[in-house]
Structure formats: C-alpha cells, structure tokens
C-alpha cells in the first residue's frame, strides 16, 4: 500500500507541551511560564490558535508585534513551536462588515458574531481572508527552524445552511450527477412524497425549514447524505486553501489540523489524504471505557495507513465542558499519555499550559493552574512525565503497530445508518464498531482501521477484516471483499449490512444485497427488540449467550450454522451466526447484537482459527506492540485504579525504570506503565 505522508520521525524528539495562550496575560507572566514549563521538561508550545482579532485588528491592518515577541521568547528558551493559523474564530469586525461569513444554523437562523468555529465554509469573504492570513504567517515565520508543524484552524466541524452554501451545494450536485437532474432524481428516489426536481434551484439544504425531520432524520436520506458529503468537502476546502497558502512560503514543514476521534461531521479518511500527518484531541469522560479511547487512537492511526500521529490535545486533569468534569486520579494522566503512545502517538500535548483566568475555559485543567505554582499535584505529575519522555529520547519515534486484523470504519455508512428511519432508535454506528473493537481489545489483539475503498490486494495485508453494520455498500466494495476472501482472507460482518447503495436506496432481491453470495445467507426480515427484551443464542459447541437490539430471520444458501436462536420467538432454532467457505477464505455473518460474552466467544474462535497474536491480561490492562528499526516495544498500561498481576509473555528492559523485566507474573500498580524493549518477541 502506498504511503502518502511525511514521516513524523522528522521530529527530533517527542514533542511534550501543548496549547499556550500568552496573549491572554501580561509579559511578566510569560517569563515566569518559561521557568515553570522548562522545569517540567516541556519542550513545545502550540500558539496562535485563536488570535485572529489581535493579528488583524481591521480589514486593512495586520499587527504581528505580539506574536513576534511570543515566538522570540519561545525560541530563546529552546521551545519547538506548533504554529496555528488562528482561523478557527472570526474577528468581530469581519462579521459586522461582512455578514456572509457567519453561519446559518439548522433552524434557519443566521448568526451574529460570537463563539468559535463560526465561519461559513462557502463564504467568499472567509475564504479570502483565511487564505491571506495563513500566507502572511507562513511568509513571516515559515523559515524558522523551531516551527516544526503548522496547525491549520482548530477542531473543524459543524454545518451551515445559508444561501452561499445552497448555491455551492447545487454546483457540487451538478458535478456529482453529471449535470443531469434526472440522474439526481433517480439517485434520491425523488418521486417519494412528490419530490421530483426539474430545476437545480429548486434544491435546498436539508435543514429544519426544508427536508429534515429533526437533525438526525430526513425525508430523502440521499439528499441528506449528499449534503453531509458536500459540507465535509466544503470545510476540507477551507483546510486545503490555508495549507496551499502556507506551501507558497514553506515547502517542507508538516501541516496538520486537530481531528476529534469518531466525530461525525467530517469524513476523516478523505481529510487525511490532504494532511501531512494526523493529529487529534483526546477528551474521554470520567466513565469512558479504556477500550473506547484505545479505539479512537487506533482510528486516528489508521487514517494514514498506520502512520504515527500527534496527540495534539488532552487535559492534564479535568475538562470543563462535560456534564461531570472529574479530576484525573493520581497517575491517570501519565497512563493515558502512554496509552496514546502505545497506540501510535509520537507527541504528548495538552490543552493547556496555563489555565485561563476568565471566560468559558477558565475551569479547564492546565499544567500551570490558578494556584500559579509548581507545588501542585498536576504540575508534579507533568514534570515526572516530562523527565521520563526526555530520557526515552527518540527510541520509539516512528514506530509502527503490526496488525493482522482490520475493522472498516466509514463515515458515509455512519451518516446513512443514522439517517435511517428505523428499525431501532438504539442502533448507533460507533457503538457497533466499538463492540467489535472491544472484543479484540480484551484479547490484546492489535487492530487497524481501514476505509472501504481499499483494493483486494491492499486488504490482503490482513488475515481478518471486520465490518460491523456495513449498511451502505458502495460500488466496488463487494467485489473487493469477494476477491479478498476468495484469495484466502477472512471476513466478518453483521446485521444491517449490505442493505443500501451509495444513495441509500435498498438493494432489491434480499438482504444482504451484494454481499449475499459472499456470506451464503439471505435475510428475510429483522426483528427490532425494545430494551427490555432479549433472545437466547445457542452455539454449536454448547455455549449460550443472550442477544438484543436486532434479530435477523436468516436462510442458509451455502453457509453453515454456527449458532441458532433459542426458544421464545417464531424464529427459534433458525440460524443466527453463520460461516461460509468462499474460495480459499471464509465469511462469517452475525445476525444479532450479541452481549459481550457471546461476542467474546465468536472472537476467541476466530483468534484460534487464524492463530492471531494475542495476550491474556486482566480487564483494562493492555499489552500492545510498536516496532521500528528492528526493535519491538511492548507497552503495558494499567488503565485502572487498582493493583493487579500480569502474566507477562515477554522479557526485556523497561525503558522507564531501566530495570530488566522477566517474563512471568508481574505486579502492576494502579495506573502503572512499562515500556519493555523486548529481547524476545512473542
């Protein structure tokens, strides 16, 4: 598979730092910050994220004097700089003078100045001034050796439904449908509810004033999905505009923007093709499973074909914007930082380095808190981590994660499945992805995330590909999967797969549509279970489990039954989990939502069948691998607040303690971490 990224090994060390906003403070505070941050072995600052109003106080005036001073101070104190373009929040004068830059929301209200992430992506005014600012920054600072990365905008997202977006959407549609409105009507099944269009200007964005049925449903799902595609493309164009403006003055420094895990609005696989490296912001809640955080790290790594990523933001202690902003427990920030490294991070960065004294983020945690001292638990823990990372040096930089299992994650499936009216309001795309990921996580099986557009040859890198709820099967996907399995690959998919085409029109002839011959089954109908109901599943080997949410009524067409429904429903004793020999490989179909024990049973059988590398550890204690230049590093991370014992299958030197770690039983303290450079690999 071709690799289309700049290697993050161009960083000379693990970047350890984060967002820094000295423009919110007088200069005497800056000098104190340099002393404190240096004491914590912080070596990087992300600056200029929200400074547009300071950099451009008026339409015809730019002022870089404060930014000059900030960069000079950071340079004198040997900080590397991630330089942002400031375009994530508009200046007030721009909204006042050019109202087109503000968004129109889902309810049809045109916004005034306020907030952030507030620009209409199709505003000619925004496009003009954002490009111009990015160019001026690159011209002024692009040749500085300690500017090691460009950070375009910040946490892109949101939707706009203004007239500019409506006009641009029609242009986008004409291109997508070859200027043939009949083709569009067919794609959208537009005869439904008298929706046939005869002129392009009859089409409007699907918001609350037009064709949306609430924010998560739509009259014509094809229209709503196309608007999602269009808006993701529009915002991506904002990114590439600024990226290209930077490249006019700086040809080599990597350019990124911070993504947000499973964030729904943007097709991150498409975005990653335009980014030099992936960065993302990790903000789990107090009750987020460790497996979910690991999944998000692996998804971000997968966007660039397994390349290491930047952990651009995390909090050293607590957030301020979640319902319950619990403190991280002693040691937890350290373990979460190393969990990110275990799954592919080559940087550890925070929001933020100094805590704001006012406005909405004043209670968001920081390395330097409101106490304004180094005598805090958070500062001490940060400094301890900084010293460890400094000693670790460059050993792990650029290391890859070897994986023989891949899970398909597809944003268009995400949108389409959740626009569907039925069959069960509790059916959510990311939930289903996480359930399967978590089953492999519990066995410490490394997982890559892949898009749907890989060729069969690219898929052949993996022994097993899993595609939960592959609801939308786009052109070429079924054929690639069939070739992959026919040539010896193994495939798992589930209920609500193979249902619709790329326009959300159902494949006629029986579910799972174009996957039917691959799976050797056809599904007559599916039963949606309310939360209080469940069914029994009986496996051929005698194991039993419960299932819920959806139950397919399945007919075998060459597949073999691996499990059947228990008694209680008219489809009792009919197959629910099947396997089908297809060429040299196999395809497994799971026609219901198994509870964890049942899903673990399926996954354990696959691990045994395919002889996948896995490790047994206590719950939420993970053992992962990264490899670089002939060295293998095992990251043992206790994500829990209690002590435990691990039967370690390898031996080597712990890079953090410099102690030899023998194989066998190893006591692990709460939130403890070992990075073991293996003398033997398992």
C-alpha positions as CSV (number, residue, x, y, z in Angstrom):
1,X,0.0,0.0,0.0
2,X,1.4,3.4,-0.9
3,X,2.3,5.6,2.0
4,X,1.3,9.3,1.4
5,X,2.6,11.1,4.5
6,X,5.6,12.9,5.8
7,X,7.3,10.7,8.4
8,X,6.8,12.1,11.9
9,X,10.4,10.9,12.7
10,X,11.4,14.3,11.3
11,X,10.6,15.5,14.9
12,X,13.9,15.4,16.7
13,X,12.3,14.4,20.0
14,X,9.0,13.5,21.5
15,X,7.1,16.8,21.5
16,X,5.9,17.4,25.0
17,X,3.8,20.6,25.5
18,X,0.5,21.9,24.3
19,X,-1.7,24.9,23.7
20,X,-0.2,28.1,25.1
21,X,-2.0,31.5,25.1
22,X,0.3,34.1,26.4
23,X,-1.7,36.8,24.6
24,X,-4.2,36.4,27.5
25,X,-1.5,37.5,30.0
26,X,0.9,40.4,30.7
27,X,4.5,39.8,29.7
28,X,5.8,39.3,33.3
29,X,3.7,36.2,33.4
30,X,5.4,34.9,30.2
31,X,8.8,34.9,31.8
32,X,7.5,33.0,34.8
33,X,5.9,30.5,32.5
34,X,9.2,29.9,30.7
35,X,10.8,29.0,34.1
36,X,8.0,26.7,35.2
37,X,7.5,24.9,31.9
38,X,11.2,24.3,31.5
39,X,11.3,22.9,35.0
40,X,8.6,20.4,33.8
41,X,10.8,19.4,30.7
42,X,8.2,20.8,28.4
43,X,9.8,21.4,25.0
44,X,6.9,22.5,22.8
45,X,4.2,25.2,22.6
46,X,1.2,25.3,20.3
47,X,0.5,29.0,19.8
48,X,-1.7,31.4,17.9
49,X,-4.8,29.2,17.8
50,X,-7.4,31.9,18.5
51,X,-5.5,35.2,17.8
52,X,-7.1,36.4,14.6
53,X,-8.6,39.6,16.2
54,X,-5.1,40.5,17.5
55,X,-3.3,39.7,14.3
56,X,-5.8,41.6,12.1
57,X,-7.5,44.4,14.1
58,X,-9.1,45.8,11.0
59,X,-9.7,44.9,7.4
60,X,-6.7,46.7,6.0
61,X,-4.3,46.3,9.0
62,X,-2.2,43.5,10.3
63,X,-0.2,43.5,13.6
64,X,2.3,40.7,14.3
65,X,4.2,42.5,17.1
66,X,2.8,40.4,20.0
67,X,3.3,37.2,18.1
68,X,6.8,38.2,17.2
69,X,7.5,38.7,20.9
70,X,6.0,35.3,21.8
71,X,7.9,33.5,19.2
72,X,11.2,35.2,20.1
73,X,10.7,34.3,23.8
74,X,9.9,30.6,23.0
75,X,12.9,30.5,20.7
76,X,15.3,31.9,23.3
77,X,14.0,29.3,25.7
78,X,14.6,26.4,23.2
79,X,10.9,25.6,22.7
80,X,9.7,24.0,19.5
81,X,6.6,25.6,18.1
82,X,3.5,24.3,16.5
83,X,2.1,27.4,14.8
84,X,-1.6,27.7,14.3
85,X,-3.2,29.9,11.7
86,X,-5.8,31.5,14.1
87,X,-8.7,31.0,11.6
88,X,-11.0,29.0,13.9
89,X,-12.7,32.1,15.4
90,X,-13.6,35.2,13.4
91,X,-12.8,38.7,14.4
92,X,-15.9,40.8,15.3
93,X,-15.2,43.5,12.6
94,X,-15.4,40.8,9.9
95,X,-18.8,39.7,10.9
96,X,-20.0,43.3,11.3
97,X,-18.7,44.3,7.8
98,X,-19.4,41.0,6.0
99,X,-22.4,39.1,7.5
100,X,-21.9,36.4,4.9
101,X,-19.0,35.0,7.0
102,X,-21.4,33.9,9.7
103,X,-23.2,30.6,9.6
104,X,-26.9,29.9,9.3
105,X,-27.9,27.1,11.6
106,X,-30.1,24.0,11.3
107,X,-33.1,26.0,12.4
108,X,-32.5,28.6,9.7
109,X,-31.2,31.4,12.0
110,X,-28.4,33.5,10.6
111,X,-25.8,34.0,13.3
112,X,-24.3,37.2,14.6
113,X,-20.8,37.5,16.0
114,X,-19.9,35.1,18.8
115,X,-18.4,31.7,19.7
116,X,-15.8,29.9,17.7
117,X,-15.8,27.5,14.7
118,X,-18.3,30.0,13.4
119,X,-17.4,30.7,9.8
120,X,-19.5,29.7,6.8
121,X,-17.1,27.5,4.8
122,X,-18.6,28.7,1.5
123,X,-18.3,32.4,2.3
124,X,-16.1,34.1,-0.3
125,X,-15.1,36.6,2.4
126,X,-13.9,34.0,4.8
127,X,-12.1,32.1,2.1
128,X,-10.3,35.3,1.0
129,X,-9.2,36.4,4.5
130,X,-8.3,33.0,5.9
131,X,-6.0,32.3,2.9
132,X,-4.4,35.7,3.2
133,X,-3.7,35.3,7.0
134,X,-2.2,31.8,6.5
135,X,0.0,33.2,3.7
136,X,1.2,36.1,5.8
137,X,2.0,33.9,8.8
138,X,4.0,31.5,6.6
139,X,5.8,34.3,4.8
140,X,6.9,35.7,8.2
141,X,7.6,32.6,10.2
142,X,7.8,29.7,7.8
143,X,11.6,29.5,7.7
144,X,12.1,29.3,11.4
145,X,13.8,26.1,12.3
146,X,11.8,25.7,15.6
147,X,8.5,26.0,13.8
148,X,8.2,22.2,13.5
149,X,4.5,21.9,12.5
150,X,1.7,24.1,11.1
151,X,-1.7,23.8,12.8
152,X,-4.5,25.0,10.5
153,X,-7.6,26.3,12.2
154,X,-8.8,24.1,15.1
155,X,-11.3,21.2,15.5
156,X,-13.1,21.8,12.3
157,X,-16.8,20.8,12.3
158,X,-20.4,22.0,12.2
159,X,-22.8,22.7,9.4
160,X,-24.1,25.8,7.6
161,X,-27.3,26.2,5.6
162,X,-27.0,29.7,4.3
163,X,-27.7,30.9,0.7
164,X,-24.0,30.7,-0.2
165,X,-24.0,27.1,0.9
166,X,-27.2,26.4,-1.0
167,X,-25.6,27.8,-4.2
168,X,-22.4,25.9,-3.7
169,X,-24.3,22.7,-3.0
170,X,-26.1,23.0,-6.3
171,X,-22.8,23.3,-8.1
172,X,-21.5,20.3,-6.2
173,X,-24.5,18.3,-7.1
174,X,-24.3,19.2,-10.8
175,X,-20.7,17.9,-10.8
176,X,-21.6,14.7,-8.9
177,X,-24.6,13.9,-11.2
178,X,-23.0,14.9,-14.5
179,X,-25.3,17.9,-14.8
180,X,-28.2,15.5,-15.2
181,X,-31.1,16.3,-12.9
182,X,-32.9,13.1,-13.9
183,X,-29.9,11.1,-12.6
184,X,-30.2,13.0,-9.3
185,X,-33.9,12.3,-9.0
186,X,-33.2,8.6,-9.6
187,X,-30.4,8.6,-7.0
188,X,-32.6,10.3,-4.4
189,X,-35.7,8.2,-5.2
190,X,-37.2,11.7,-5.5
191,X,-40.7,10.5,-6.7
192,X,-41.3,9.9,-3.0
193,X,-43.7,12.5,-1.5
194,X,-43.7,14.4,-4.8
195,X,-40.1,15.4,-4.5
196,X,-39.2,15.3,-8.2
197,X,-36.9,18.2,-9.1
198,X,-37.0,19.9,-12.6
199,X,-34.5,22.7,-11.9
200,X,-31.4,22.8,-9.8
201,X,-32.5,26.0,-8.0
202,X,-35.4,24.0,-6.5
203,X,-33.0,22.1,-4.3
204,X,-32.2,23.5,-0.8
205,X,-30.0,22.3,2.1
206,X,-32.0,19.8,4.3
207,X,-32.5,21.8,7.4
208,X,-35.4,22.4,9.8
209,X,-37.0,24.7,7.2
210,X,-36.9,22.2,4.4
211,X,-36.4,18.4,4.2
212,X,-35.0,17.4,7.5
213,X,-37.1,15.5,10.1
214,X,-35.1,16.7,13.0
215,X,-31.3,16.8,12.9
216,X,-30.9,13.0,12.7
217,X,-33.6,12.2,10.2
218,X,-34.6,13.2,6.7
219,X,-37.3,12.9,4.1
220,X,-34.8,12.0,1.4
221,X,-31.8,10.3,3.0
222,X,-30.0,10.5,-0.3
223,X,-30.3,14.3,-0.2
224,X,-29.2,14.5,3.5
225,X,-26.2,12.2,2.9
226,X,-25.1,14.2,-0.1
227,X,-25.3,17.4,2.0
228,X,-23.1,15.7,4.6
229,X,-20.6,14.8,1.8
230,X,-20.8,18.3,0.4
231,X,-20.3,20.0,3.8
232,X,-17.3,17.8,4.7
233,X,-15.8,18.7,1.3
234,X,-16.5,22.4,1.8
235,X,-14.8,22.5,5.1
236,X,-11.9,20.4,3.8
237,X,-11.5,23.0,1.0
238,X,-11.0,25.6,3.8
239,X,-8.2,23.5,5.1
240,X,-6.5,23.0,1.7
241,X,-6.9,26.7,1.0
242,X,-4.8,27.5,4.0
243,X,-2.4,24.6,3.5
244,X,-1.7,25.7,0.0
245,X,-1.2,29.3,1.1
246,X,1.4,28.1,3.6
247,X,3.1,26.0,1.0
248,X,3.7,29.1,-1.1
249,X,6.3,30.1,1.5
250,X,7.2,26.9,3.4
251,X,7.7,23.8,1.3
252,X,8.6,21.3,3.9
253,X,7.2,21.8,7.4
254,X,4.4,19.3,8.0
255,X,0.8,20.7,8.1
256,X,-2.0,19.3,10.2
257,X,-5.3,20.1,11.9
258,X,-6.6,18.6,15.0
259,X,-9.2,15.9,14.5
260,X,-11.6,14.5,17.1
261,X,-11.8,10.7,17.0
262,X,-15.1,9.4,15.9
263,X,-16.5,12.9,15.3
264,X,-19.5,12.6,12.9
265,X,-19.4,15.7,10.8
266,X,-16.3,15.1,8.6
267,X,-15.0,12.2,6.5
268,X,-11.6,11.9,8.2
269,X,-10.3,9.2,5.8
270,X,-10.9,11.7,2.9
271,X,-9.4,14.5,5.0
272,X,-6.3,12.5,5.9
273,X,-5.3,12.3,2.3
274,X,-4.8,16.1,2.3
275,X,-2.9,16.2,5.6
276,X,0.8,15.6,6.1
277,X,0.2,13.9,9.4
278,X,-2.8,13.3,11.7
279,X,-3.3,15.0,15.0
280,X,-6.2,14.7,17.3
281,X,-7.7,15.8,20.6
282,X,-8.5,13.1,23.2
283,X,-11.0,14.0,25.9
284,X,-12.6,10.9,27.4
285,X,-15.2,11.4,30.1
286,X,-14.9,10.0,33.7
287,X,-16.7,6.8,32.6
288,X,-15.3,6.4,29.0
289,X,-14.1,2.8,28.7
290,X,-10.4,2.4,28.1
291,X,-11.3,0.3,25.1
292,X,-13.1,3.3,23.5
293,X,-10.1,5.6,24.0
294,X,-7.8,3.0,22.5
295,X,-10.2,2.6,19.6
296,X,-10.1,6.3,18.9
297,X,-6.3,6.3,18.9
298,X,-6.2,3.3,16.5
299,X,-8.7,5.0,14.2
300,X,-6.6,8.1,14.1
301,X,-3.5,6.0,13.3
302,X,-5.5,4.2,10.6
303,X,-6.3,7.4,8.8
304,X,-2.7,7.5,7.5
305,X,-2.2,3.8,6.8
306,X,-0.8,3.1,10.3
307,X,1.5,6.2,10.5
308,X,2.2,7.6,13.9
309,X,0.0,10.5,14.9
310,X,0.2,13.6,17.2
311,X,-1.8,13.7,20.4
312,X,-2.4,17.4,20.0
313,X,-4.7,17.9,23.0
314,X,-5.6,16.2,26.2
315,X,-6.1,17.7,29.7
316,X,-3.6,17.2,32.4
317,X,-6.5,16.8,34.8
318,X,-10.1,17.8,34.1
319,X,-12.3,19.2,31.3
320,X,-14.7,22.0,31.8
321,X,-17.4,21.2,29.2
322,X,-18.6,17.8,30.1
323,X,-21.5,17.1,32.5
324,X,-19.3,15.7,35.2
325,X,-15.7,17.1,35.0
326,X,-13.9,14.7,37.3
327,X,-10.3,15.0,38.2
328,X,-7.9,12.5,36.8
329,X,-6.7,10.4,39.6
330,X,-3.0,10.3,40.7
331,X,-1.1,8.6,37.9
332,X,-4.0,8.5,35.5
333,X,-2.8,11.4,33.2
334,X,0.5,9.5,32.9
335,X,-1.1,6.2,32.0
336,X,-3.4,7.9,29.5
337,X,-0.5,9.6,27.9
338,X,1.4,6.3,27.5
339,X,-1.8,4.7,26.2
340,X,-1.7,7.2,23.4
341,X,1.9,6.3,22.7
342,X,1.1,2.6,22.9
343,X,-1.4,3.1,20.0
344,X,0.8,5.2,17.8
345,X,1.3,8.7,19.3
346,X,4.7,10.4,18.7
347,X,3.8,13.5,20.7
348,X,2.2,14.2,24.1
349,X,0.5,17.6,24.2
350,X,-2.1,19.3,26.4
351,X,-4.8,21.9,26.4
352,X,-3.5,23.9,28.1
353,X,-0.1,25.0,29.5
354,X,-1.5,27.9,31.6
355,X,-5.1,28.0,32.9
356,X,-7.2,30.9,31.7
357,X,-8.4,33.4,34.3
358,X,-11.7,34.2,32.6
359,X,-14.3,33.1,30.0
360,X,-15.7,29.7,29.3
361,X,-12.5,27.6,29.6
362,X,-11.4,29.1,33.0
363,X,-12.0,25.8,34.8
364,X,-10.4,23.6,32.1
365,X,-7.3,22.0,33.6
366,X,-3.8,23.1,32.8
367,X,-0.2,22.4,33.7
368,X,0.0,25.7,35.5
369,X,-3.2,26.1,37.4
370,X,-4.8,29.1,39.1
371,X,-2.6,28.4,42.1
372,X,0.2,29.7,39.9
373,X,2.9,27.5,41.3
374,X,4.8,24.3,40.7
375,X,3.6,23.0,44.1
376,X,0.6,21.2,42.7
377,X,-0.1,17.5,42.1
378,X,-0.8,18.2,38.4
379,X,2.4,20.1,37.9
380,X,4.5,17.4,39.7
381,X,2.9,14.6,37.6
382,X,3.6,16.6,34.4
383,X,7.2,17.2,35.4
384,X,7.7,13.5,36.2
385,X,6.3,12.6,32.8
386,X,8.4,15.2,31.1
387,X,11.6,13.8,32.6
388,X,10.6,10.2,31.5
389,X,10.0,11.3,28.0
390,X,13.3,13.2,27.8
391,X,15.1,10.0,28.9
392,X,13.1,8.0,26.4
393,X,14.5,10.1,23.7
394,X,13.9,9.1,20.1
395,X,13.8,5.3,20.6
396,X,10.1,4.9,19.8
397,X,9.6,7.7,17.3
398,X,8.2,6.5,14.0
399,X,7.4,3.0,15.4
400,X,4.5,1.2,13.7
401,X,1.9,-1.1,15.1
402,X,1.8,-4.6,13.5
403,X,-1.8,-5.7,13.0
404,X,-3.3,-8.6,11.1
405,X,-6.9,-7.6,12.0
406,X,-8.7,-4.6,10.4
407,X,-12.0,-3.0,11.2
408,X,-13.8,-1.0,8.5
409,X,-14.9,2.5,9.6
410,X,-16.7,4.5,7.0
411,X,-18.2,8.0,7.6
412,X,-20.8,7.6,4.8
413,X,-22.0,4.5,6.5
414,X,-22.1,6.4,9.7
415,X,-24.3,9.1,8.2
416,X,-26.5,6.8,6.3
417,X,-27.2,4.3,9.1
418,X,-28.2,7.1,11.5
419,X,-30.4,8.9,9.0
420,X,-32.4,5.7,8.6
421,X,-35.9,5.9,9.9
422,X,-35.9,2.6,11.7
423,X,-35.5,-0.2,12.6
424,X,-34.3,0.6,16.2
425,X,-33.6,4.0,17.7
426,X,-30.8,2.5,19.8
427,X,-28.9,1.3,16.7
428,X,-25.8,3.6,16.5
429,X,-22.9,3.2,14.2
430,X,-20.0,3.9,16.5
431,X,-21.5,1.8,19.3
432,X,-21.4,-1.2,16.9
433,X,-17.9,-0.5,15.8
434,X,-16.8,-0.2,19.4
435,X,-18.4,-3.5,20.5
436,X,-16.3,-5.5,18.0
437,X,-13.2,-3.5,18.7
438,X,-13.6,-4.0,22.4
439,X,-13.8,-7.8,21.9
440,X,-10.4,-7.8,20.2
441,X,-9.1,-5.3,22.8
442,X,-10.0,-7.6,25.6
443,X,-7.7,-10.2,23.9
444,X,-4.9,-7.6,23.3
445,X,-5.2,-8.2,19.5
446,X,-3.8,-5.2,17.5
447,X,-6.4,-3.7,15.2
448,X,-6.0,-1.3,12.3
449,X,-8.9,0.8,11.0
450,X,-9.3,0.9,7.2
451,X,-11.7,2.7,4.8
452,X,-14.0,1.0,2.4
453,X,-12.1,1.9,-0.8
454,X,-9.1,-0.5,-0.4
455,X,-8.3,-2.8,-3.2
456,X,-8.3,-6.6,-2.6
457,X,-4.5,-6.5,-2.7
458,X,-4.4,-3.9,0.0
459,X,-6.9,-5.9,2.1
460,X,-4.6,-8.9,1.7
461,X,-2.3,-7.3,4.3
462,X,-4.8,-8.6,6.9
463,X,-5.8,-12.1,7.9
464,X,-9.2,-10.8,9.1
465,X,-11.4,-7.9,8.1
466,X,-14.4,-7.0,10.3
467,X,-17.2,-4.7,9.0
468,X,-19.9,-4.2,11.6
469,X,-23.2,-2.8,10.2
470,X,-21.8,-2.3,6.7
471,X,-25.2,-0.8,5.9
472,X,-24.1,1.1,2.7
473,X,-22.1,-0.9,0.2
474,X,-20.7,1.4,-2.4
475,X,-19.6,0.5,-5.9
476,X,-16.6,-1.8,-6.0
477,X,-16.6,-2.6,-2.3
478,X,-18.4,-6.0,-2.5
479,X,-16.2,-7.1,-5.4
480,X,-13.0,-6.2,-3.5
481,X,-14.3,-8.1,-0.4
482,X,-15.2,-11.2,-2.5
483,X,-11.7,-11.2,-4.1
484,X,-10.1,-10.8,-0.8
485,X,-11.9,-13.7,0.7
486,X,-11.6,-15.9,-2.4
487,X,-7.9,-15.4,-2.2
488,X,-7.7,-16.6,1.4
489,X,-8.9,-13.7,3.5
490,X,-11.4,-13.9,6.3
491,X,-14.3,-11.6,6.7
492,X,-16.9,-10.8,9.4
493,X,-20.0,-8.7,9.1
494,X,-23.3,-8.3,10.9
495,X,-26.9,-7.5,10.8
496,X,-27.8,-4.3,8.9
497,X,-25.1,-4.9,6.3
498,X,-25.5,-4.9,2.5
499,X,-28.8,-3.0,2.8
500,X,-28.4,0.1,0.5
501,X,-26.3,1.6,-2.2
502,X,-24.3,4.8,-2.1
503,X,-27.6,6.8,-2.5
504,X,-29.3,5.0,0.4
505,X,-31.6,3.0,-2.0
506,X,-32.2,-0.6,-0.9
507,X,-30.7,-3.4,-2.9
508,X,-33.7,-5.4,-4.2
509,X,-33.5,-9.2,-4.0
510,X,-32.9,-9.9,-0.4
511,X,-30.5,-8.7,2.3
512,X,-27.5,-8.5,2.5
513,X,-27.7,-7.4,-1.1
514,X,-24.3,-7.6,-2.9
515,X,-22.8,-9.5,0.0
516,X,-25.4,-12.3,-0.3
517,X,-23.3,-14.8,-2.2
518,X,-20.1,-14.0,-0.2
519,X,-21.9,-14.7,3.1
520,X,-24.0,-17.6,1.8
521,X,-27.2,-16.4,3.5
522,X,-30.2,-14.2,2.8
523,X,-32.2,-12.3,5.4
524,X,-35.9,-12.2,5.1
525,X,-36.6,-9.6,7.8
526,X,-35.2,-8.3,11.0
527,X,-36.9,-8.0,14.4
528,X,-36.3,-4.8,16.4
529,X,-36.2,-5.6,20.1
530,X,-37.0,-2.9,22.7
531,X,-34.5,-2.5,25.6
532,X,-36.4,-4.8,28.0
533,X,-36.4,-7.7,25.6
534,X,-33.7,-10.2,24.6
535,X,-33.3,-13.6,23.0
536,X,-31.1,-16.6,23.6
537,X,-28.3,-17.7,21.3
538,X,-27.1,-21.4,21.4
539,X,-23.7,-22.1,19.8
540,X,-22.9,-25.4,18.1
541,X,-20.3,-26.2,20.8
542,X,-22.9,-25.8,23.6
543,X,-22.1,-22.3,24.7
544,X,-25.0,-20.0,25.2
545,X,-25.4,-16.2,25.2
546,X,-28.0,-13.5,25.1
547,X,-28.7,-11.1,22.3
548,X,-30.8,-8.0,21.8
549,X,-31.4,-4.9,19.7
550,X,-32.0,-6.7,16.3
551,X,-32.6,-10.3,15.3
552,X,-32.3,-11.3,11.7
553,X,-34.5,-14.0,10.2
554,X,-31.9,-15.9,8.2
555,X,-32.0,-18.5,5.5
556,X,-28.9,-20.5,4.6
557,X,-27.7,-20.5,1.0
558,X,-24.5,-22.5,1.3
559,X,-23.4,-21.1,4.7
560,X,-23.1,-23.3,7.8
561,X,-24.8,-22.6,11.1
562,X,-22.5,-21.7,14.0
563,X,-25.3,-20.7,16.3
564,X,-29.1,-20.6,16.4
565,X,-31.8,-18.8,18.3
566,X,-33.1,-20.4,21.5
567,X,-36.8,-20.8,22.2
568,X,-39.3,-18.0,22.7
569,X,-39.8,-16.5,19.2
570,X,-41.3,-17.8,15.9
571,X,-37.7,-17.8,14.5
572,X,-36.4,-20.0,17.3
573,X,-34.0,-22.7,16.2
574,X,-33.2,-20.7,13.0
575,X,-29.6,-19.7,12.3
576,X,-28.2,-16.5,13.8
577,X,-24.4,-16.9,13.4
578,X,-23.1,-18.5,10.2
579,X,-19.9,-19.2,8.4
580,X,-19.4,-19.7,4.6
581,X,-16.4,-21.1,2.8
582,X,-15.8,-18.8,-0.2
583,X,-12.9,-19.7,-2.3
584,X,-9.9,-20.2,0.0
585,X,-11.3,-18.0,2.8
586,X,-14.4,-17.7,5.0
587,X,-17.1,-15.2,5.6
588,X,-18.9,-15.0,9.0
589,X,-22.3,-13.4,9.5
590,X,-23.6,-12.4,12.9
591,X,-27.3,-11.7,12.6
592,X,-27.9,-10.1,16.0
593,X,-26.3,-8.0,18.7
594,X,-24.5,-10.4,21.0
595,X,-23.8,-9.5,24.6
596,X,-20.1,-9.3,25.4
597,X,-19.8,-12.9,26.4
598,X,-21.3,-14.1,23.1
599,X,-19.2,-11.7,21.1
600,X,-16.0,-12.8,23.0
601,X,-16.9,-16.4,22.1
602,X,-17.0,-15.6,18.4
603,X,-13.8,-13.6,18.5
604,X,-11.9,-16.2,20.5
605,X,-12.9,-18.8,17.9
606,X,-11.5,-16.5,15.2
607,X,-8.3,-16.0,17.1
608,X,-7.8,-19.7,17.5
609,X,-8.7,-20.4,13.8
610,X,-6.4,-17.8,12.4
611,X,-3.7,-18.1,15.1
612,X,-3.7,-14.4,15.8
613,X,-1.2,-13.0,18.2
614,X,-2.9,-12.2,21.4
615,X,-2.1,-11.8,25.1
616,X,-4.1,-12.5,28.3
617,X,-4.2,-9.7,30.8
618,X,-6.7,-8.5,33.4
619,X,-9.6,-6.3,32.4
620,X,-8.5,-2.8,31.2
621,X,-4.8,-3.7,31.4
622,X,-3.5,-3.7,27.9
623,X,-0.3,-5.0,26.2
624,X,0.4,-3.5,22.8
625,X,3.3,-3.6,20.4
626,X,5.1,-1.0,18.3
627,X,8.1,-1.8,16.1
628,X,10.8,0.3,14.5
629,X,14.3,-0.3,13.1
630,X,14.3,-3.9,14.2
631,X,13.3,-3.1,17.8
632,X,10.0,-4.2,19.4
633,X,8.5,-2.2,22.2
634,X,5.7,-3.6,24.4
635,X,3.6,-1.1,26.2
636,X,2.0,-2.5,29.3
637,X,-0.6,0.0,30.6
638,X,-2.8,-0.4,33.6
639,X,-5.8,1.8,32.8
640,X,-7.4,1.0,36.2
641,X,-7.0,2.5,39.7
642,X,-6.2,-0.8,41.4
643,X,-3.2,-3.1,41.6
644,X,-3.1,-6.3,39.6
645,X,-0.8,-9.1,38.3
646,X,0.0,-9.8,34.7
647,X,1.4,-13.0,33.3
648,X,4.0,-11.3,31.0
649,X,4.8,-13.4,27.9
650,X,8.0,-11.5,27.0
651,X,11.1,-10.2,28.8
652,X,13.2,-7.2,28.3
653,X,14.3,-3.8,29.7
654,X,11.7,-1.3,30.9
655,X,12.8,1.9,29.3
656,X,11.1,4.0,32.0
657,X,12.8,2.3,35.0
658,X,15.8,0.8,33.2
659,X,15.1,-2.4,35.0
660,X,15.2,-5.9,33.5
661,X,11.6,-7.3,33.4
662,X,11.5,-11.1,33.3
663,X,8.6,-13.0,31.8
664,X,6.0,-14.5,34.1
665,X,4.0,-12.9,36.9
666,X,4.5,-9.2,37.2
667,X,2.9,-7.0,39.8
668,X,1.4,-3.8,38.3
669,X,0.4,-0.8,40.4
670,X,-2.6,1.4,39.8
671,X,-2.2,3.3,36.5
672,X,1.3,2.0,36.1
673,X,3.1,1.7,32.8
674,X,6.0,-0.3,31.5
675,X,7.7,0.2,28.1
676,X,9.6,-3.0,27.6
677,X,12.2,-3.2,24.8
678,X,11.9,-6.9,24.1
679,X,14.8,-9.2,24.0
680,X,12.5,-11.8,22.5
681,X,9.3,-11.2,20.6
682,X,6.0,-13.1,21.0
